Amino acid sequence: MHRLSQRELARRAGVTNSTISLVEKNKNSPSLASLKKVLDGIPMDLASQISVASRVDAFR
């Protein structure tokens, strides 16, 4: 997996660094439009993103 800083992901996604930080801390639920921007900023295909998300959910 590519390691991106919050700042780099925000830049790629076209959202603020604050938005990325709040989502990571589970203090903000992004709109679908913002979520799509963030996912588009991650250099990973959708199937891989879903796989990672399911592993994170299982860990919680």
CNS distance restraints for C-alpha pairs under 8 A (distance, minus, plus):
assign (resid   1 and name CA) (resid  44 and name CA) 7.71 0.50 0.50
assign (resid   2 and name CA) (resid  43 and name CA) 6.99 0.50 0.50
assign (resid   4 and name CA) (resid   8 and name CA) 6.02 0.50 0.50
assign (resid   4 and name CA) (resid   9 and name CA) 6.02 0.50 0.50
assign (resid   5 and name CA) (resid   9 and name CA) 6.17 0.50 0.50
assign (resid   6 and name CA) (resid  10 and name CA) 6.00 0.50 0.50
assign (resid   6 and name CA) (resid  17 and name CA) 6.05 0.50 0.50
assign (resid   6 and name CA) (resid  20 and name CA) 6.24 0.50 0.50
assign (resid   6 and name CA) (resid  21 and name CA) 6.95 0.50 0.50
assign (resid   7 and name CA) (resid  11 and name CA) 6.17 0.50 0.50
assign (resid   7 and name CA) (resid  17 and name CA) 5.40 0.50 0.50
assign (resid   8 and name CA) (resid  12 and name CA) 6.15 0.50 0.50
assign (resid   9 and name CA) (resid  13 and name CA) 5.93 0.50 0.50
assign (resid   9 and name CA) (resid  17 and name CA) 7.97 0.50 0.50
assign (resid   9 and name CA) (resid  20 and name CA) 7.76 0.50 0.50
assign (resid   9 and name CA) (resid  38 and name CA) 7.23 0.50 0.50
assign (resid   9 and name CA) (resid  41 and name CA) 5.96 0.50 0.50
assign (resid   9 and name CA) (resid  42 and name CA) 6.91 0.50 0.50
assign (resid  10 and name CA) (resid  14 and name CA) 5.80 0.50 0.50
assign (resid  10 and name CA) (resid  15 and name CA) 5.01 0.50 0.50
assign (resid  10 and name CA) (resid  16 and name CA) 5.47 0.50 0.50
assign (resid  10 and name CA) (resid  17 and name CA) 5.21 0.50 0.50
assign (resid  10 and name CA) (resid  19 and name CA) 7.82 0.50 0.50
assign (resid  10 and name CA) (resid  20 and name CA) 6.43 0.50 0.50
assign (resid  10 and name CA) (resid  38 and name CA) 7.37 0.50 0.50
assign (resid  10 and name CA) (resid  41 and name CA) 7.71 0.50 0.50
assign (resid  11 and name CA) (resid  15 and name CA) 6.61 0.50 0.50
assign (resid  11 and name CA) (resid  16 and name CA) 7.43 0.50 0.50
assign (resid  11 and name CA) (resid  17 and name CA) 7.85 0.50 0.50
assign (resid  12 and name CA) (resid  38 and name CA) 7.90 0.50 0.50
assign (resid  12 and name CA) (resid  41 and name CA) 4.88 0.50 0.50
assign (resid  12 and name CA) (resid  42 and name CA) 7.90 0.50 0.50
assign (resid  13 and name CA) (resid  37 and name CA) 4.91 0.50 0.50
assign (resid  13 and name CA) (resid  38 and name CA) 4.90 0.50 0.50
assign (resid  13 and name CA) (resid  39 and name CA) 7.60 0.50 0.50
assign (resid  13 and name CA) (resid  40 and name CA) 6.48 0.50 0.50
assign (resid  13 and name CA) (resid  41 and name CA) 4.48 0.50 0.50
assign (resid  13 and name CA) (resid  42 and name CA) 7.97 0.50 0.50
assign (resid  14 and name CA) (resid  37 and name CA) 6.88 0.50 0.50
assign (resid  14 and name CA) (resid  38 and name CA) 7.93 0.50 0.50
assign (resid  15 and name CA) (resid  19 and name CA) 6.57 0.50 0.50
assign (resid  15 and name CA) (resid  20 and name CA) 7.61 0.50 0.50
assign (resid  15 and name CA) (resid  34 and name CA) 7.47 0.50 0.50
assign (resid  15 and name CA) (resid  37 and name CA) 7.61 0.50 0.50
assign (resid  15 and name CA) (resid  38 and name CA) 7.66 0.50 0.50
assign (resid  16 and name CA) (resid  20 and name CA) 6.78 0.50 0.50
assign (resid  17 and name CA) (resid  21 and name CA) 6.23 0.50 0.50
assign (resid  18 and name CA) (resid  22 and name CA) 6.10 0.50 0.50
assign (resid  19 and name CA) (resid  23 and name CA) 6.24 0.50 0.50
assign (resid  19 and name CA) (resid  28 and name CA) 7.76 0.50 0.50
assign (resid  20 and name CA) (resid  24 and name CA) 6.15 0.50 0.50
assign (resid  21 and name CA) (resid  25 and name CA) 6.23 0.50 0.50
assign (resid  22 and name CA) (resid  26 and name CA) 6.16 0.50 0.50
assign (resid  22 and name CA) (resid  27 and name CA) 5.07 0.50 0.50
assign (resid  22 and name CA) (resid  28 and name CA) 5.32 0.50 0.50
assign (resid  23 and name CA) (resid  27 and name CA) 5.92 0.50 0.50
assign (resid  23 and name CA) (resid  28 and name CA) 5.03 0.50 0.50
assign (resid  23 and name CA) (resid  29 and name CA) 6.30 0.50 0.50
assign (resid  23 and name CA) (resid  30 and name CA) 7.02 0.50 0.50
assign (resid  30 and name CA) (resid  34 and name CA) 5.64 0.50 0.50
assign (resid  30 and name CA) (resid  35 and name CA) 5.71 0.50 0.50
assign (resid  31 and name CA) (resid  35 and name CA) 6.06 0.50 0.50
assign (resid  32 and name CA) (resid  36 and name CA) 6.07 0.50 0.50
assign (resid  33 and name CA) (resid  37 and name CA) 6.37 0.50 0.50
assign (resid  34 and name CA) (resid  38 and name CA) 6.24 0.50 0.50
assign (resid  35 and name CA) (resid  39 and name CA) 6.11 0.50 0.50
assign (resid  36 and name CA) (resid  40 and name CA) 5.97 0.50 0.50
assign (resid  37 and name CA) (resid  41 and name CA) 6.25 0.50 0.50
assign (resid  38 and name CA) (resid  42 and name CA) 6.70 0.50 0.50
assign (resid  44 and name CA) (resid  48 and name CA) 6.37 0.50 0.50
assign (resid  44 and name CA) (resid  49 and name CA) 6.56 0.50 0.50
assign (resid  45 and name CA) (resid  49 and name CA) 6.40 0.50 0.50
assign (resid  46 and name CA) (resid  50 and name CA) 6.21 0.50 0.50
assign (resid  47 and name CA) (resid  51 and name CA) 6.22 0.50 0.50
assign (resid  48 and name CA) (resid  52 and name CA) 6.18 0.50 0.50
assign (resid  49 and name CA) (resid  53 and name CA) 6.15 0.50 0.50
assign (resid  50 and name CA) (resid  54 and name CA) 6.16 0.50 0.50
assign (resid  51 and name CA) (resid  55 and name CA) 6.39 0.50 0.50
assign (resid  52 and name CA) (resid  56 and name CA) 6.26 0.50 0.50
assign (resid  53 and name CA) (resid  57 and name CA) 6.19 0.50 0.50
assign (resid  54 and name CA) (resid  58 and name CA) 6.17 0.50 0.50
assign (resid  55 and name CA) (resid  59 and name CA) 6.24 0.50 0.50
assign (resid  56 and name CA) (resid  60 and name CA) 6.46 0.50 0.50
